[in-house]
Amino acid sequence: MAAPTGWLEHGFALVHGEDGDGRREAVAAWKARHVDPEWADFSLTVCAEGCPWPEVLAALQEAAPLGAAARTVIVPAADSLFTRAKDLPPAVKAILEHPPQEVNLLLVAWTSLPAAPGKALGAKPWTDWAKAGRILKVGPVEHKDVPAFLEARARALGLRLGPGGIRLLQERLSNERVMGGRKRSEGAHPGILTRALEVLHLMADGGPVTEAMIDQATFRMAGERAFAWKNAWMRGDAAGALRALREALEDDPSGAPLQLLGQARGELTRVLDYLDAAARGIQGSALLEAVGFSPRQAFLLDALSATARRMQMDGARRALHRVNQAERDLKGLALGRSQATLLDLTLFLGRAWSG
């Protein structure tokens, strides 16, 4: 995915979303645009993952070395910085509203940040950033856009896929949410789509792609889609969740753990958003927007409401704390083995969700 030229031009910018490949490409392109390689050792500061706003502010206030055009600060895994707008420190808000010319800042969030009213991206200064084109989202490909995405990538690879192959891949590789006993497609992960096409390109070796090849290339993806782990523990299916966890770790031992944590964090955040909105008396379409549902997803509110009433604010916060602790463990900030941490977390989430 090529980052938009307009977004790249901004010295103060944000990239967010679950597409790891897209994030890496966007960060690399932005860095190439704003960081002089000859001065990178002196003018570029990469903050610690998940660092607080005071650390970011301190990095921004450091003077650029003599001869360098500007100091550049990159903040990876910045998800924790995007709390409610009223919690944004005044000094930080002032800089974000009026970015200085002599410094650059790139915030990188690993999840899709909500822009509903009351959320960080739903209030100033982030709404102004969105209007100015400073925010780039690299999330899943929308369900309706998956065929065009597959067709374009297949054409670039010289892959003879055909309409039937595109439909089959879309069916096999689309993510599904299970809630209230009903399924709804949420599009597909662009990285998974791309890698599946690359595998098929090798298998076809210049010939047409057959249904048997697609079956062979997507057997694991078809049986255990990206959200299989989350869907299993949300149903209280401990055995299914543990099986999905094992296969996810076998498929992608380095990337899967953080992706799984992102899924868990997203669901728990939705529960907390619901509890917060309900406590403030928000109803109807405003409630749907507050939890990130479209009007067509209104039928999912009943199941979400039941889960929220069962967990309550303290229970949801405890569960989110366990997810954050697991992330610290995976990143080497705490003692423990990642597999054991994820096994324990899987069982804990299943019990917490099902009550």
N, C-alpha and C positions, 0 to 999 in steps of 0.2 A: 504494500500500500504506500503510494507516494503521498507525503504530507503536503497539504495545500500551500501554495506559494504565499498567500496572504498571511496564513498562520505563522509561517517560518520567519516572516519579516518582523514580527513582534519580539522585542527584547524581553518583555514580561509575558509569559505564556503558561498554559496548563494543558497537559495531555492526560486523559483518563480513560479507563476501559479495560476489559478483560483480555483483549487481544494482545498477547505478549509480543508476537512478531511485529505487529503494527506499532506498539509502543517503542520497541527497540529501534525500528526504522525511523520513527518520528524524532526520537531523542538524538539519534546519530545525525539526522539531517539538520536539526536545529543547532546542535553543537557545531557542526561544520560551518553553519552560517554565522555564528556569533563568537566562536572561539578561535583565535589565531594560534595555530599549532606551535609556533615558535615561542609563544608566551604562555602556553597552557599550564606549565608547571608553576607559574607565578600568579597567573590571573584567574585560574579556574578553581573554584571550591566546590567539592561534592560533599554535601552534608551527610551525616549518618542517616540510615533508613529510619523513618518514623521520628525524626528529631522534632522538638517542639518549636513553636514560633520564636521564642527568644533566641534560640541558636541560629535560626534563619536570619533574623533581624541583625544579629551580631555579624554574620557573614556578609550581609549586604552593606554594612557600615564600614567594612575594611576598605582601605584605600587601594586603588589599583596601582601596580608597580609603575615606575617611571618608564615611559615608552610604550606601555600597553594602552590600547584604545579604551578598554573598559574591563571592570571586574565582572566575572560571570559566576553565578551560584546555581547549582542544580540540586534539587531535593528529591531523592528517590523514595518510593513508598510513602508518599506524603498524605495518605488517606486520613490519618488521624488529625490532620490540620483542619479538615473541613467539617467542623462542628456547626452549631447554629450561628447565624450571622451575628447575633448579639454577643456571642462569646469571643469574637475576633478582637484581639488587642487593638486599642486605638492607634498606637504607633504603626502597627502593621497595616491597618486599614488605610491610614494616610498614605503610605508608600504604594499600596496596591491601587488606590484611587488616582494617584499622581506619580507614576513611575519616574524615577530620576533618569537622566540621559546617560549617566556615566556607569551604570550597572545593569546587568542582565539577570533575569531570574526565570528558571524553568521548574515548575512543580509537576511531579510525575505521580499520579495515583494509579494503583493497580486494579481498582474496581471502578465501575461506572458510578459516578457521583450523582445523586438525585437533584433535580432542579425545581422540586415542588415548593410552594410557599412555605416559609419557615425553615427550609433546608439551606445549606451554605450556598449552593449555586442558584437558589431561588431568590436571593436578596443581593443588594449592593454590597461590595463592589463587583461581585461575580456576574450579575446580570449585565453590567456595563462591559465587562470583559467579553461576554458572549456576543453582545451587539458589535463589539469592535473586532471580533474574529480571533480573539486571543485563546479560545478554548477549543481543543481538538478531542473528539471522542473516538476511540478505536474499539468499540464494543462488538458484539456479534453482528453478523449479517442478518438483516431482517428477512423473515421467511419469504416474502414476496420478491426479494432481491437475490435470493440464493441461485435461481436458474441463470440469471444474467452474470453473476459472479463466476459460476462454474464455466459458463460458455466462454467468457473472456479469458480465464486462466487456461482452459483447455486449448483455446486457439493459440495462446502464447507458447504453449508446450508442443503445438503441432499434434495434439491428441484428437483422434476421431471418436468422439463420445456419442453424439446423436441425441435427439430429444428423449428417447427412452432411457438412455444412460443417465442423463441429467435428472430426470424425474426420480429414478431409482436412488441416485446418490443423495438427492434432497431428502427423500424419505428416510434413508439410512442414517444420515449425518445431522439431521435437524435435532435440536434440543427440545425436550418436552418438560413442561411443568406439570406435576401431579398434585392437585389440591382439590379437596372436596370430592374426591373420587372421579374427577374429570381431567382429561389431558388437554393441553394447549401448546401448540408449537411456538417456540420463542426464537426461531431462526437457527443459525448455525455459527460455530466458531470458525473464523476465516483461516486460522492456522491449520485446523483439522481438515477443512476442505482442500486447502493447498497441498498438504502432505498426502492426502488420499489420491489426488490427481497425479502427484509425482510418482507415487507407487504404481499407479495404473500406467503411467508413461513407460516405466521400466518393464512392466509385465507385457504390455502390448508390443513393445519393440518395433514401432512403426506401423503395426497393423491396427485394425479396428478393435475397440474395447467391447468385450462381450459381457453378458450378464454374469457368467461364471466368474470372470475376472473381478467384477465388482463385489460379488459374494465373497470371494477369497480375500480381497483387499479390505473389506469392511466388516468381516465376521465379528471382530471384537467390538467395533464401534456400534454395530447393529444391536448386539445383545446387551451391551453395557454402554449406553450413551454417556455423554459428558455429565449428565445430571443423575445418573443411576444411583450413585452413592447417596446423594442428598435425598432423592425420592424414597429410597429404601428406609433411611432412618426416620424420615417424616411419616412414613406409614407404620413405624414401629417394627419393621422387619430387620431385626439385628443380623440374622444370617445373610440376608441379601445385601445389607450394607457392608458387612465385613468382606463378602465376596467381591463386591464392586470396588472396595478399597484395595484389596490385594491385586486385582487386575489392573486398576489404575496405576498402582505403583510399579507393576511389571511393565506396562506400556510406556510410562514416562516417569521414571524414578526421581528425576530432578525437578521437573515442572509440575507434576500432578499434585504434590502436597499443598503448595501454596494456592493452586487453583481450587482444590477441595475446600481449603479454609475460606477462600473468597466466597464460595457458594454458601457455606454455613453462616458466614458473617452477613451476607446479603439477606438471608431469611430472618436471622435474628434482628437485624436492623429494621426490617419491615414490621416485625412484631412490636419493637420499641416505638416505631413511628405511629403504629396504630394506637398503642396505649397512650402516647402523648397526645395524639389528635383527639381521641375519645375523651380524655380528661379535660380537654379544652372545649368540648362540646361541638366539635366539627362533625358534620354529617353530609350525606348526599355526595354530589360530585366532588366537593372539596375534600371529603374523606378519601375518595378513590385517588385523587391526585396526591394527597399527603402520603399514601402508602405506595405510590408508583404504579397504580392500576389504571388501565384505560376503561372507558365506559363499558366495553365489551367484556371486561373481566369482573364486572360487578358480582357475578355469581360466586367469585372466590372469597368474597368478604365474609360469608358465614363461617367458613372453615378457619379463616384467619382470626375472626373474632373469638371463636371457641378456643383456639390455641392461645390467644392473648389472655383470655380470662383464666385459663388454666395455669399459665406460667406466671402471670402478673409481672410487674415491673422488676421486682427484685430477682425473680427467677430468670427472666430474660437477660438481665444484667450479669447474673452469675454465669449463665451460659456463654455470653459474649466474652466475659473475662477468661473463661476456659479456652475459647478460640484464640484470643489474643496471647494467652500463655503458651499455647501450642505453637503459634507463629514464632514467638521468641525462642522456643526450643529449637525449631527448625532452622532458625537463622543463627544458631550458635550462641544465643544470649543467655541460655539456661542449660543446666545439665540434663541429659536424657537422650534416648534414642528416638529418632523421628518415627519409626514404625510403631514402637510401643506407645508413643504419644498419640498417634493417630488412631490406634486401636482403642485406647482408653477414651479418646474424645468421641469416637463413633458410638460406643456404647452409652456414654453419658448423654449425647444428643438424642439418641433414640429414646432413652428414659425420660429426658426432660420434655421432649416434644409430645410423647404419647401420654405422659402423666402417670 
